[in-house]
Amino acid sequence: MFVNGKDFDALQLATRTLWEVKTDNFDTYPPELREFVLVDQLPKLQHERALALACGFDFKVGVRSAAHKAALLAQDITLDIVVMNWC
């Protein structure tokens, strides 16, 4: 869904929520790579949230693991992050 200059991964129309989904296998990464992923993802997620909110949408982030969620929340507790069930 293209909104405010950004192509988001999904739109949940019933709740007017834009989603960004991260498919990293964060749990398997060594500490240095985990840090790199966080430094790369966090400012992008914060920017994407601002774009979504500016257009009246909520914003959620989907991740594959509780460890990835915890690491992101340790950097920014205001993010709305959901561990997604990957079948």
C-alpha positions, 0 to 999 in steps of 0.5 A: 500500500503506497501512502505518503511516499512510502510503500508499506507492506500491508494495510489493515483497512478495518482498523486503518493500520499500516504494517511494516513486516521484518522477516529477519531471522534475528535470533540466529544472528551474532551480536554484531549483526543484531546491532547492525540490524537495529541501527539500520531498522530503527530510524526507518521504522520511526520515519515510517510511523511518522508518515503513517500517522501524518495520514491518519493511520495507525502503524504496526511492525511485524517481526518473526521473534520475541527477541527481535521485538524485545531488542526494538522495544529496548530502543523505542518503547513507543513502537507497536510490535507484533510477533507474527506466527510464521507457519 
